[in-house]
Amino acid sequence: MTIVHAPLQFPKGIKYKIFCSTALPQQTFKEVEAKIYSAAIPKKKSLRKRISSAIKKHIRNFGISRLFKNLGLKKVEEKRIKEIDEQHLIAALGYIIGKFVPSSNFLGYQTSEYEEINQHKIVLCQSDWPAKKNKLISAGWNKDNIIVMPVPESDYWSYWRNMAIYHPDSNGTLDAEKSLLSQEFVSHMLKNNIILDAKKTGEYRKYKDYSIVGIRNNTHIYPFPAFEKELINSNKHKIDRVIDLLSDDDSKNIYRMTLFGEPQQRLLHYITNSLSNLQYFQYIKLAPGSVIINVGLDSGFELPFFCAHMNGIGKVYNLDPFGYKYLSRYVSRAIEHFSGFCEENICAVSDKSGIGSGQELGNAATITIDDFVKQNKIERVDLIKMDIESMEELALPNMLETIKNYRPQLAIAVYHKPQHFWELPLLLIENCKDYSFYFNIYSSAHSEGILFAIPK
């Protein structure tokens, strides 16, 4: 079974179909999108006008259900929304794969596990893909012919959102390096109301030859503020040490670009990188039986991927002060198929164990990673993923015993404060002996920087 994170990881030169619950016409994405639009819009004229402008902006990002929720439309039948939403996922993914992996042959959609068994590859992407996978195997499908491609529909920086914001032409191809750095591309984005023009709005400063440094939908490319640049420059000796200790040239160059590069460089890197990789997973290896400590959840887009890599065998301890409160519906449905695989722990990881306070922690109890491992008598740790909105500086010094005892892989956010870019890597490099260290950034700004520590 093949697990795919992003479009450019999709196998090339194969014949494939996408599996779905109900028949989906073999049409272009635009035609399918038009059908979804028609089915979802209420007949009341006042609401039609209200939704029409918003649907084009959101439909590719979040699906119909999220769109309706954002617009405050509560009287839409839930079952109808679910069906539309799942159809949207399938249609959109078919469109994306077809565009970026043209060497593979898309044969259409398949609704029965008994059709053309093992005559082509079959792609599973819906939230109930675990159940569909079991049906396919029971019907005689070879595991090698099954591709599981969960959709990161709630990840703000994934290719799913990237497609809606940056894709310059629904009928063309995206050559980021050529199109992004041309004035024609900038003009296209302005014409289609995707970016803000600083010359007209005055909202953003002109940056070099670009009249743009801000992009609509809360996605930004911008330089570090002056006071942060000063802090970065004053710590250049520490930054140089991190660069020297990173394990490959890609990591060194990306790290240097993140701190010293131009905003448009980061944007170009984001567009191309998001089509190739998924945050938290780039250097990580997981297998059935792995044990993960997942610190910081939000929408939990990573959980279906953990399920896929481990086939529901092993354990994922999820630690967050709000627990599963903000999980997306897609994620919730996916993890339901693996009873006991994911464990919800409503707590905030910090520098000491006790009772927390304040809105940011949801008044949840606090705990250190070392104490959590001891209290739960965990005997194996294969990965610690941590992204907790600047609390990493408190949490990391109090998980060093766990690192020493179990030598897990680490995927740690190091971007919430400018100084985290060098202070947190140096702390880990000093305490993780015989590890390799890698870095990448998964946004168009200087956020979403992840340090990977992989035991040798």
C-alpha positions in Angstrom: 0.0 0.0 0.0 1.3 3.4 -1.0 0.8 6.5 1.2 0.8 9.8 -0.6 1.2 13.2 1.2 1.2 15.7 -1.7 0.6 15.7 -5.5 4.2 15.5 -6.6 4.6 12.3 -4.5 1.9 10.6 -6.5 3.3 7.6 -8.5 4.1 8.5 -12.1 3.3 6.5 -15.2 0.4 4.4 -13.7 -3.2 3.9 -14.5 -5.6 4.7 -11.7 -9.1 5.3 -10.6 -10.4 7.2 -7.6 -12.8 5.2 -5.4 -16.0 6.9 -4.2 -19.2 5.9 -2.5 -21.6 7.1 -5.1 -21.3 7.6 -8.9 -19.4 10.7 -9.8 -19.6 11.8 -13.5 -16.3 11.8 -15.3 -16.2 15.6 -15.9 -13.7 18.3 -15.5 -13.3 19.8 -12.1 -15.0 23.0 -13.1 -18.1 21.1 -14.3 -18.2 19.2 -11.0 -17.7 22.3 -9.0 -20.6 23.9 -10.9 -22.8 21.0 -10.0 -21.9 21.2 -6.3 -22.5 25.0 -6.4 -26.0 24.4 -8.0 -26.9 21.7 -5.5 -25.7 23.6 -2.4 -27.2 27.1 -3.1 -30.6 27.7 -1.5 -33.3 28.9 -3.8 -33.9 32.1 -1.8 -32.5 35.0 -3.9 -31.1 37.0 -1.1 -29.0 34.0 0.1 -27.9 33.2 -3.5 -26.3 36.6 -3.9 -24.7 36.4 -0.5 -23.2 33.0 -1.2 -22.2 33.4 -4.8 -19.2 35.7 -4.1 -18.0 33.6 -1.2 -18.3 30.1 -2.7 -15.7 30.6 -5.3 -13.3 31.9 -2.7 -13.8 29.0 -0.3 -15.1 25.9 -2.1 -11.7 24.5 -3.1 -10.2 25.2 0.3 -12.7 23.9 2.9 -15.6 22.1 1.2 -19.3 23.0 1.3 -19.9 22.3 5.0 -17.2 24.7 6.2 -18.4 27.3 3.8 -22.0 27.0 5.1 -20.8 27.2 8.7 -18.8 30.3 8.0 -21.9 31.9 6.4 -24.1 31.1 9.3 -26.5 28.9 7.3 -27.7 26.4 9.9 -30.8 25.0 8.3 -29.1 23.0 5.6 -29.7 19.2 5.9 -26.5 17.7 7.4 -26.7 14.5 5.3 -26.9 16.5 2.1 -23.9 18.6 3.1 -21.9 15.5 3.8 -22.6 14.0 0.4 -21.7 17.2 -1.4 -18.5 17.7 0.7 -17.2 14.2 0.0 -18.0 14.5 -3.7 -16.0 17.8 -3.7 -13.0 16.1 -2.1 -13.0 13.4 -4.7 -13.5 15.7 -7.7 -10.9 18.2 -6.5 -8.3 15.6 -5.8 -8.8 14.1 -9.2 -8.3 17.5 -10.8 -5.1 18.2 -8.7 -3.5 14.9 -9.5 -4.4 15.1 -13.2 -2.8 18.6 -13.4 0.5 17.9 -11.6 1.1 14.3 -12.6 0.0 14.2 -16.2 2.2 11.2 -16.9 -0.3 9.0 -15.0 -3.5 8.0 -16.7 -6.7 8.9 -14.8 -9.4 6.3 -15.8 -12.2 7.9 -13.8 -14.1 7.0 -10.7 -15.0 3.6 -9.3 -17.9 2.8 -7.0 -17.6 -0.9 -6.5 -14.8 -2.9 -5.0 -15.6 -5.8 -7.4 -15.0 -3.9 -10.6 -11.8 -4.7 -12.6 -10.0 -6.1 -9.6 -6.2 -5.4 -9.8 -6.5 -4.0 -13.4 -5.3 -0.6 -12.3 -4.3 1.3 -9.1 -7.1 2.6 -7.0 -6.9 5.8 -4.9 -8.7 6.2 -1.5 -9.1 9.8 -0.2 -12.5 10.1 1.5 -12.8 10.2 5.3 -13.9 6.6 5.4 -10.9 5.4 3.4 -10.0 2.9 6.2 -13.3 1.0 5.7 -13.0 1.2 2.0 -9.5 -0.2 2.1 -10.7 -3.2 4.1 -13.5 -3.8 1.5 -11.1 -3.7 -1.4 -8.7 -6.2 0.2 -11.6 -8.5 1.1 -12.7 -8.3 -2.5 -9.3 -9.5 -3.7 -7.4 -6.3 -4.3 -3.7 -6.5 -3.9 -2.4 -4.1 -1.3 0.3 -2.9 -3.8 -2.5 -1.6 -6.0 -4.1 0.6 -3.3 -3.0 4.2 -2.9 -4.1 6.0 0.2 -4.0 9.8 -0.1 -5.8 11.4 2.8 -6.8 15.0 2.2 -5.2 17.7 4.4 -8.4 19.8 4.0 -8.0 21.6 7.3 -4.3 22.5 7.0 -4.0 26.2 6.3 -0.6 25.8 4.5 -1.1 22.5 2.6 -1.3 22.2 -1.2 -5.1 22.0 -0.8 -5.2 25.7 0.1 -2.3 26.5 -2.2 -4.3 25.4 -5.2 -7.0 27.9 -4.5 -4.8 30.9 -3.8 -1.9 30.6 -6.1 -2.9 28.6 -9.1 -2.7 31.1 -11.9 -4.7 29.3 -14.6 -7.2 26.5 -14.1 -6.6 25.4 -17.7 -2.8 25.7 -17.7 0.1 24.3 -15.7 1.8 25.8 -12.8 5.5 26.5 -13.4 6.1 28.4 -10.2 9.7 29.5 -11.0 8.8 31.0 -14.3 5.3 32.4 -13.5 5.9 33.8 -10.0 8.8 35.9 -10.9 7.2 37.5 -13.9 5.2 40.7 -13.9 2.5 38.8 -15.9 1.8 36.6 -12.9 1.6 39.5 -10.6 -0.8 41.2 -13.0 -2.9 38.0 -13.2 -3.1 37.8 -9.4 -4.1 41.5 -9.1 -6.7 41.1 -11.9 -8.3 38.2 -10.2 -8.4 40.0 -6.8 -6.0 37.5 -5.3 -3.5 39.9 -3.9 -3.5 43.5 -2.6 -1.8 46.1 -4.6 0.3 48.2 -2.3 0.4 51.2 -4.7 -3.4 51.4 -4.6 -4.3 50.4 -1.0 -1.3 51.7 0.9 -1.7 48.7 3.2 1.7 47.2 2.5 5.2 48.7 1.8 6.7 48.3 -1.7 9.4 45.7 -1.6 12.1 45.9 -4.2 10.5 45.6 -7.7 7.3 44.1 -6.3 4.2 46.1 -5.6 2.9 43.2 -3.5 3.9 41.8 -0.2 0.4 40.8 1.0 -2.0 38.1 -0.4 -5.7 37.9 0.3 -7.2 35.2 2.5 -4.8 36.0 5.4 -1.8 34.5 3.6 1.2 36.8 3.6 4.7 37.3 2.2 6.5 40.0 4.1 9.9 40.8 5.5 10.8 40.5 9.2 9.9 43.8 11.1 12.9 46.0 11.7 13.3 45.1 15.4 13.3 41.4 14.6 15.9 41.9 11.8 18.1 43.6 14.4 17.7 40.6 16.7 18.5 38.2 13.9 21.6 40.2 12.9 22.9 40.4 16.5 22.7 36.6 16.8 24.3 35.7 13.5 27.1 33.8 15.2 24.4 31.4 16.7 22.6 31.2 13.3 25.9 30.3 11.6 26.4 27.5 14.1 23.0 26.1 13.4 23.7 26.2 9.6 27.0 24.4 10.1 25.3 21.6 12.1 22.3 21.0 9.8 22.8 17.7 7.9 22.2 18.6 4.3 22.6 21.5 1.9 18.8 21.8 1.3 18.2 22.4 5.0 21.1 24.9 5.2 19.9 26.9 2.2 16.3 26.9 3.3 17.2 28.0 6.9 19.4 30.8 5.5 16.7 31.9 3.1 14.1 31.9 5.9 16.1 34.3 8.0 17.9 36.4 5.4 16.1 35.9 2.1 13.6 38.1 0.3 9.9 37.6 0.8 9.4 36.5 -2.8 12.0 33.8 -2.3 9.9 32.4 0.5 6.8 32.5 -1.5 8.4 30.7 -4.4 9.7 28.0 -2.0 6.3 27.6 -0.4 4.4 27.1 -3.7 6.8 24.4 -5.0 7.4 22.8 -1.6 3.7 22.5 -0.6 3.2 20.4 -3.8 6.0 18.0 -2.7 5.8 17.7 1.0 3.5 17.8 4.0 4.4 19.6 7.2 5.7 17.3 10.0 6.3 14.3 7.7 9.1 15.2 5.4 11.9 13.2 7.1 9.9 11.0 9.3 9.5 7.2 9.0 6.6 5.4 10.6 5.4 1.8 10.6 2.7 -0.3 12.2 3.4 -0.5 15.9 5.0 3.0 16.2 4.2 5.1 19.2 3.7 8.9 18.7 3.5 11.7 21.2 1.6 14.4 19.3 1.8 17.7 21.1 -0.5 20.4 19.8 -3.6 19.5 17.7 -5.8 22.4 16.4 -7.6 20.8 13.4 -5.5 17.6 13.6 -4.9 17.3 9.9 -1.9 15.0 10.6 -4.0 12.3 12.3 -5.3 10.6 9.2 -1.7 10.3 7.9 -0.6 8.7 11.2 -3.4 6.2 10.8 -2.4 5.4 7.2 1.3 5.0 7.9 0.6 2.8 10.9 -2.5 1.1 9.6 -4.1 1.8 13.0 -1.6 -0.4 14.8 0.4 1.4 17.5 -0.6 4.4 19.5 -0.9 8.2 19.1 -1.0 10.1 22.3 -2.6 13.5 21.5 -1.8 16.3 24.0 -3.7 19.6 23.7 -5.3 21.9 26.3 -8.5 21.9 24.1 -8.4 18.2 23.3 -10.4 17.3 20.2 -12.5 20.4 20.3 -11.2 21.9 17.1 -10.7 18.7 15.0 -12.1 19.0 11.5 -15.0 16.7 10.6 -12.9 14.8 8.0 -10.2 14.1 10.7 -12.8 13.0 13.3 -14.4 10.6 10.8 -11.1 9.1 9.8 -9.8 8.3 13.3 -13.2 6.7 14.2 -12.2 3.7 12.2 -9.3 2.8 14.5 -10.7 2.3 18.0 -8.1 3.0 20.7 -5.4 4.1 18.2 -5.6 7.8 19.0 -5.9 8.9 22.7 -7.1 12.3 23.7 -5.3 13.9 26.6 -6.7 17.3 27.6 -3.5 18.9 29.0 -1.0 21.6 28.2 2.6 20.5 27.8 4.9 22.9 29.7 7.9 23.1 32.0 6.1 21.6 35.0 3.2 19.4 35.9 0.2 20.9 37.7 -2.9 23.0 37.2 -2.8 25.5 34.4 -4.6 28.8 34.2 -5.5 31.3 31.5 -7.5 31.2 28.3 -4.6 30.2 26.2 -4.3 26.9 28.1 -8.0 26.4 28.4 -7.5 26.2 32.2 -6.2 22.7 31.5 -3.7 20.8 33.7 -0.1 21.2 32.6 2.4 18.3 32.3 6.0 17.7 31.1 6.7 15.2 28.4 9.0 13.3 30.8 6.3 13.1 33.4 3.7 12.1 30.8 5.8 9.2 29.7 6.4 8.0 33.3 2.8 8.4 34.4 1.5 6.4 31.4 4.2 3.8 31.6 5.1 4.3 28.0 7.9 1.9 27.0 8.5 3.1 23.4 8.5 6.5 21.7 9.1 6.6 17.9 8.1 10.2 17.2 7.5 13.4 19.2 5.7 16.1 17.1 5.4 19.4 18.8 3.8 22.7 17.6 2.4 24.6 20.6 2.4 28.3 19.9 5.7 29.3 21.5 5.4 26.9 24.5 8.2 24.8 23.0 10.8 26.8 24.9 9.3 25.6 28.1 8.5 22.0 27.0 11.8 21.0 25.3 14.1 21.2 28.3 11.7 18.9 30.1 11.6 16.1 27.6 15.4 15.5 27.4 15.1 12.4 29.6 12.6 10.9 27.1 14.9 11.7 24.2 17.9 10.1 26.0 15.9 6.9 26.9 14.0 6.3 23.7 15.8 8.2 21.0 12.6 9.2 19.1 12.4 11.1 15.9 11.5 14.8 16.5 9.4 17.2 14.4 9.5 20.5 16.4 8.1 23.9 15.5 10.9 26.5 15.9 9.3 29.7 14.5 6.9 31.2 17.0 9.5 33.7 18.2 12.5 34.9 16.1 15.0 33.6 18.7 13.4 30.1 18.5 15.0 29.7 15.1 18.4 29.3 16.7 17.8 28.8 20.5 15.6 25.7 20.1 17.8 24.0 17.4 20.9 24.6 19.5 19.2 23.1 22.6 18.3 20.0 20.7 21.6 19.6 18.8 23.4 19.8 22.1 21.2 17.1 23.7 20.5 14.7 20.8 23.6 12.8 20.3 24.2 10.8 17.1 21.2 12.5 15.4 20.9 14.1 12.0 19.1 17.5 11.8 17.0 18.9 9.0 15.0 22.1 8.5 12.2 23.2 6.2 9.5 25.9 6.2 6.0 25.2 5.2 4.5 28.7 4.6 4.9 31.7 2.4 6.1 33.8 5.2 8.7 32.9 7.9 6.3 30.8 9.9 5.8 27.1 10.0 9.5 26.3 10.3 10.0 22.7 11.5 13.3 21.2 12.8 13.6 17.5 12.2 15.9 15.4 14.4 16.4 11.9 13.2 18.5 9.3 15.1 21.3 7.9 13.1 
